[in-house]
Structure formats: C-alpha cells, structure tokens
Amino acid sequence: MQDNEYLIEVRNITKQFRRYYDRGTELKEMLMFRKRSRYEVRQVLKGISFSVRRGEAVGLIGHNGCGKSTTLKLLTKIMYPDSGEIIMRGRVSSLIELGAGFHPDMTGRENIYTNASIFGLTKKEIDARLHDIIAFSELEDYMDDPVRTYSSGMYMRLAFSVAINVDADILLIDEILAVGDTNFQSKCFNRLRELKARGMTIIIVTHDLSTVEKFCDRALWLNDGMIVKEGQSAGVVDAYFDFMNRKRLEEEETEEMQPALPEQSAPSMPPQEETDAQPEKLPDRFGMRDIEITQARMRSSSGKLTRMFRTGEAMRIEMDYLIHKPLDEYVFGFGFYTVEGECLYGNNTQLDRLRITSGKDTGTIAVEIERLPLLAGIYHLNVAVVDKDGTPMDFYRNYCEFEVVSDDRSTGCIQVLHTWKVQE
C-alpha cells in the first residue's frame, strides 16, 4: 500500500501545557506577587501514532481530559506538537469550536465569505457555493442579521454548511453536532455519509458512542494521553464501556457511604390514640406512623453497603422498622423509579403472599433480588410499609438515589434476556 493512500499520518506526537496555580493577569500583580506564577507541566499527549485512509471515518473517544480535542487541534494546526510529525494530505475543513472563525458583528452572509476563505476558497469559488451553503443551513431569513443574534443551533447550522461545501479532502469535527435540533442533526449525518462515500476522510471527537458505532469505520480510544485501543468501532466502544463501568465501581468503593436516612427524616409520631394531631407530612414522606421505617440500606452481592450496582448482579434491600402501635399485619414494599418519577417495578409482601406479624417493637426486613434487571442509569428507590388494607403507615418516595452500570447496549430501562435465532 502506498503512503499517499493515507490522508492523515500522525507519528509519535507529544504535547504538554503549563497549568498555572494562581497567575497574575495585571502588571502590578505580576510584579508584587511573582511567586504566584507557579505552574505544573501537564503532559496531554504522550507519543501517539495513527493513520487514516482516504474515505475513512474515525471516531476519537475517551473521558474528558484524555487528549481528544488537543489531537484535533494539532491536526488543524491551531497548535503544534512539541515533538513528532503530522502529515495532512489535501484541503482540511474543521468544526472545532462553536463560532470559531465567525465575527459576531458581521452578518451570516459576510461570515460565510470570511469562514470559507479561511478554508482556502477564493471569492469566485464562494460565490458559486453561496446558494448551496445558505439552502443547507435553512437560515435564509437570517443571512443579513449579525451572528451575535444567532442561537447556538443557528451557529452550528451555518458553520456546518460552510464546512461541507468547501470541497475538502479531510473534515475534522469536535462535538459541535451535539448542538441543534434532532432533524437537522439527522440531515447533517446523511450529508456526512454522502461525503464519506465520495472519498472524504472524517475524524469525529464525540462522547456519543452510538454515533461512533453507527458512522465510524474505526475508533481510537485515548486515555491519559495515550491510545489504549484501536480498531473496529464496536470492539473499541465495548472495551471503553467496560473500562468506564469498572472505573465507576472502583470509585464507588473508595467513597464513604453517606447515612442512608434522608436529612429530612421526620420524628416518630406518637400513637394516634394519644393525640388528635394530623399525621405529619413532609416532602416525599407520608403516613400514619403506627409503624415507622427508621432506615433503609442497599447491599451488593458481596454484602457491601453501596448505591452502585451492575446490571444482572444481586441486590439486597434492608428496612429497619419501629412499631409504635401494633397492627394485625404489616405490609412492606419497595419500588424502582426513574428520576422523572415513572414506576419501573414495584412489589410488596402482600402481593407475594407473605403475611408478616410481629410482637417485637423493632426489627429488620430484607428483600433479595437475584438478578437486577435495570439497565445503565440513575434510579430512585421507594420504600413503604402499609397495613393490610393498604393504608400508608410510612411511605417514602425517592428514599435514595442509586446508579446502575451495564455492558448491555439495549435501549430503555429494563434488561430482557433474549436470544436471536435465524431460521431458514
């Protein structure tokens, strides 16, 4: 294979920045407080190398600060590497920052000429493309308004329309497509597919991993300034997902558990027969308080107190209770809810034909979930105890928040175990 089949060649590039602790910005401050200009050197890129072929789409993924955007800026020559070599073959177009290359006081039409000229087009070439740029942006009614009056979505429309109409060989995109409405995003990706089919090389920096899987031929996963994994998009994305899940769980293990009882917990109500007061009500908690849930806990499959779980693992929910007035039967329940308040699952001891009576004033009841079916996300736990007729005794909405991480890429909230089979 000849080298010219690669439009982008990155060879062992490094880049470091100075991070100042407290740098004076005025001459007086700089003279009087010289020691404030202390800094540390941060190595952002530590010798990365990769090549991109003509017509190939590559996604750069990784957590914030791993070096993705710095790599893209080096490719655009906004900045230069401290060492190593970058070879770019052909005209380069880029969407690096929202509004980059635009002057806020100039109109949209004037900015088209300015921005396109930065990409190397002559006035005659811009004249020939002007109608297509305006039509794609769908901003015909705003072309003669100053761009300072534009919304972020309008900025993106105009910048993208210019970038795809300069006949570039290479297009570099950094998260800018996250701005704007869904319909225009779909329109943008349809155009990107057309350009890719015509032979344009595209590099995208994004946190939207589904975009990387669907659109990109390959993915590069950067971590701490180095390429951890490179290859077909699906395999790299899966590895990144697994890494982030494990990292999140490890971080949770190092955190001290906060008290499970919410700060707004109410004092115990005296037995109803001794007072005429109405049952106390606080946000997210209500009930007669003949029996009270004093604390609830969540445990992992290993028995560790936690609010971080993995899809498919075991979960144990424990509820401590205090009886103020004996009842014939106590019905304990729990529920999983989305942060928007949608019930995903709920159950109680009565539904499961378990009758609970107790002569003791205090106790603990636990429910064990063999296999947690929730997909990745943030959820709320509801806990409650009612009497046999369903009258609330102590009902906690949104008792606590917990998080689920998952390797399952399904959409929605619930994991459904399934197997695909193809029958001839």
N, C-alpha and C positions, 0 to 999 in steps of 0.2 A: 504494500500500500504506500502511495506517495504521500509525502508530508503535506502537499497542498490540498489533500482531501480533508485535512483538519483546518477549520477556520480559526479555532482558538487553541493555543498551546500555552499552558501555564507550567513553568518549570521551577520548582523548588523556591517559591516566593516566600519571603518573610516580611512582616510589618509590625512595628511597635509604636506605641504612643506614650507620651508623658501624661500621667494623671496627677494634677496638682491638688494638694490638700486644701489650701486656702490662698489663692493667688490674688494679690492686689491688682486692681484694674486702673487705678489712678496713680499719677507720678508721685504724689505725696505719700500714698500708701506704700508704694514700691520702695521709696527711699527710707521711710520711717520704720517699716516692718519688713526688712529684707528677708528675714528668716521665714516669713510666711510663704515664700515661693518654694516651698518644699514639694517634691513630687516623687512618684514612683514610676518606674518604667513598666508598662504592661505589654507583653508580647501577645498580639492579637492573632497573628498567623505565624506558624512555626514550620515553614517549609512544605507547602502543599503543592502538588503537581496533578494536573489532569489535562485531557484534550477533548475537544468537542468537534464532531464531524459536521460537514455541511448537511443541512436539513434535519439536524438532530435537536430535540428539545430535552433540556436537562434541568432538573429541579435541585436547588440547594436548600437543605433542611437542617434544622438544629435549633437548640434553645437560644434565647436572647443572649447576645454577647459572645457567641461562638465564632464569629468572623464572617458570616454570610454577606452582610451588607458591605463590609470592608472589601471583600473579594470582588463584589460587583463594581465598587467604586474604582478599584485598581484596574479592572477590565475597561472601564470607560475613560481611564486616565484622568479622572478627577484628582486622584492622588497616585503616587508611585511607590513601588515596593522598596524596602530597604536593601533587599538582595533578591536574586533570582531573575527570571526573564519571563515576559509575557509577549506572545506573538498573536496579533489580531490581523486576519486577512479579510479585507473588504470594508465596506462602509458600515459603521456602527450607529445604531439608534438605541436610545435608552429612555426608560421611565424609572428614574431613581427616587426622586422625591416629588411630592405633590407641589406643583407650581414652579419647579426648577426650570430656569430658562424663560420664565414669564415675568413681565414687568407689570406690577399691579395697576399703574396709572394708564397703561396702554389698553386699547380695545382688544377684543378677541381676535379681530381680523389682523390688527397690527402685530399681535403676538404670534400669530401663525407665521408671518414672514420672518420675525425675529428668531423664533424657535427652529423653524425649518432651515434657516441659514446657518444656525449653529451645527446642524447635522450635515452641512456641506452643499445644500441646494442653492442654485442661482435664482435670481428673481424670476427669470423666464420659466424655470422649472417649477417654482412655487405657483406662478400664475396658472400653469397648466394643471396643477393638482388642487387648486383652491376650492373648486366646486365640490370635489370628492371629499376633501377634508371637512368642509362645513356640513355637507349632507350626512356624513357618517356620525358627526358629533351631535346632530339633531339640535343644534343651537342657533339656527338661522335667525331667530328673533332677538338674539343677544350678541350678535357678532360685533356690533358697534358700541357695546357697553364696556366700560372699564372692567378688567377681570377682577379687580378688588371687590366688585359686587357679586362675583360668582360664588356659588356654594362649592364645597369640596367635591361633590359629584360632578358639577359642571367643569371644574378644573380638570378632573380625570378624563372626562369626555373629550375635551379639547386637546389635552396632552396626548392621549392615546391616538386620536385621529391624526395628529401630526406625525407621531412616531411610526405609524404603519403605512404612511403614504410618502415616505422618503426613499423608497426602493433600497432599503438597507439589506445587507447580507447577514447582519447579526443584530438581534434585538435583545436587550437586557431589561428585565422588569423586576422591581423590588416592591412587592406588596401593594402597589398602587391600585390594583384591580379589586382590592377589598373595599374600596370606596365606590359608592354608586348603587343604583338600583339593580335588582336581580335581572330584569330584562336586558339592560344594557351590558351587564357582565356576560350574559349568555351570548349576546351579539359579539362582544369582544373575543370570546373564546372561539366562536365559529370563524371569525376572521383570522385568528391566530392559527387555527387548523388549516385554513386555506394557504396562508403564508408559509407554513411549515411544509405543506405538500408541494409548494413551488420551489422549495430548497432553502428557505430562510432558517438560520440557526438561532435558537431561542434558549435563553437561560432565565429561569424564574426563581426568585427568592420568595418563599412563602411559608406561612405556618398552616396553610390549608392543605393537609396531606392528601385529601381526596383529589384535589386538583393535580397534585404531583402524580398520583397513581393513574388518573384518567388521561392526562395530557402528555406527560413527560415520558420519553423513552428510557431515560436513565435518571438516577438520583445520586447526589453526593451528600452524605451525612457528615457535617462538621461538628466537632466537639473540642472545646479548649484549643482552638486554632489549628487543629489537625483533621484530616479526613479519616474518619473511623471506618466507614464502609462505602463502597461504590459499586453500582451495578444496576440491574433492572429495578424499576421503581418499586414494585410491590414488595420485593425482598428487603430492600433498604428501609422502606416505610415500616414494615413489620418489625424489623430489628430495632428501629428507633422507638416504636411504640413500646416494645418490651423493655428497653432501656429506661424510658421515662417512667413506666409503671414501677419498675424496681427501685428507681431513684426516689419516687414519691413515697413508696412504702418505707424505704430506709430513712427518709427524712422524718416520717411519722414516728418511727421507732425512737428517734433521738429526742423527740419533743415530750415534755412532761404532760401528762394528762391533766386537763383542767377539771375542776369539780363538775360532775355530771348534772347537778341540780341547777337549773337556771337561776340567775341572780334575782329574778322577780318572784321567787317562790313565796307562797303565802303562808302565814302562820296557821297552825291547826285550828279548825273550827271547834268550838265546844259542842257537846251533844245537843241536837236540836231541841230536845225536850226541856233543856235548861235555859233556852233563850228564844226570844221572838225575833231576833235579828235575821235579816235575809242572808242566804248563803253568799259568802264573799266571792266576788268575781274580779279577776284580773285578766289582762290580755292573754289569750291563748290557754287560759286555765279556768275551769268552772266545775261546779258540782256541789252536792250536799255535804261532803266531807265526813259522812259517817265512817268511812274508811279513806285513808289518805295514802297516796304514793309518795313516800319520802325521798326516794332516789331511784333512778334507773341507770343501768350500765349496759354497754355493748362490749362483747368479747370476741376475739378472733378464734380460729380453730385451735390455736395453741393455748387458749385461755387468757391471752393478754388483753388488758383493757385498751381499747382503741376505737377510733372513729374512721378508720381507713380499712377498706376491705377489697378483695379481689373477686370478680365475677366467678361463681362456681364454688367458692370456698364456704366452709361452715361459719355460721354466726350464732351467737348466743345473746339473748336479751334478758336481763335480770331486772326485776322490780321489787324493791323493798316496800313494805306497807306497814301502816299503823292503824289499828282498829280503834275507833272512838265509840262506836255504837254497834253491837253485834247485829248481824243480819242472818237471814236463813241461808243465803247463798251469795258468794262473791264471784262476779264475772270479770275476768281480766282480759284485756285485749291490746293489740298493737296494730299499727298501720304504717305503710311506706307511702310517702307523698313526694311529688315533685316540688321544686321551690315555688312553682306557680300555684300550688295547692291542689293539684289533681291527684286523686287517690289511685295508686297503682296496685295496692294489695292491702287487705285488712282481714283480721281474724280474731276470734276470742274463744275462751274456754267453753262457753255455752254452745257455740257452733260446732266445736269438736267433741261435744257430748261428755265434757269433763265437769263434774259437779264439785265445787270447792266450798267446804265449810271449815271453819277453824275456831277453836276455843281460845287460841292464844292472841295476845294483843298485837304482836309483831311477827313478821315473817318475810320470806322472800319467795317469789315465784319466778320461774325461768321458762323461756321458750327457746328450743333449739331448732335452728334451720339448717338442714343437712347440706343444702346446696343453694347459695344465694343467686337468684335469677336476674338480678339487676345488672344492666349494662353500665358502662362508664358514665359518671355524672355525680352531681351533688343532690342529695335527697334529705328529706326530713323524716324523723321518727315521731309518731304519735303513740302515746301510751294512755291507758284508761282502765278504770275499774267502775263497774256499774252493779246495780242489784239485779235480781233475777228477772225483773220486769223491764229492765233497760234504763232505769232512772240513773243519771250520772251521779256518781259519788265523787270521783276525782278524775277529771278528763284534761289531759294535756295535749293541745295541738302544738305541733312544731317543738316537741320537747328538746330535741337537739338535732344538729345537722351532722350528716356523715357523708363520706365520699367513697365512691367505688371506682376502681381502675380495672381495665379489661383489655385483653388481647383480641376480643371479639369485635369485628368491624361492622357488625349489624347496626341498623338504624333503630331508633325508638328507645325504649327504656328496659324492656324485658328480653332476656335471652330465651329463645326457643330451641331446644336441641332438635337437630334435624339432619337428614342425610339425603343428598341428591342422588338419584339413580336415572340413568338413561336407558330406556327400553327401545329396542329396535322395532 
